[in-house]
Amino acid sequence: MPAVQPNALSAAAAYRAATSPSPSAGAEFGAVLARAMEQAVELGHSADAAATAALTGQGSVTDVVLAVSRAELALQTAVAVRDRVVGAYQEIMRMPI
């Protein structure tokens, strides 16, 4: 059986938390978004660290490419979520009262 990556486990936990009914669902959703943003920032920092290590001869190009790809994917995801939130807000604002 293949090993499950930690990102897949955290994604599954975030999905369970976001879809479970609770009185403070809004607060939990905000916490999920905050954790996702923190993880995206951490991925950016790890990409910077991998690039610095490669430039000093202590890391490999493969590690840099993987770290940068992860950071790029996190940024694309954040932009897509932002676009959806803005689109939903604009649609709500167009609704007649």
Order of alpha helices (4+ residues) and beta strands (2+ residues): alpha-alpha-alpha
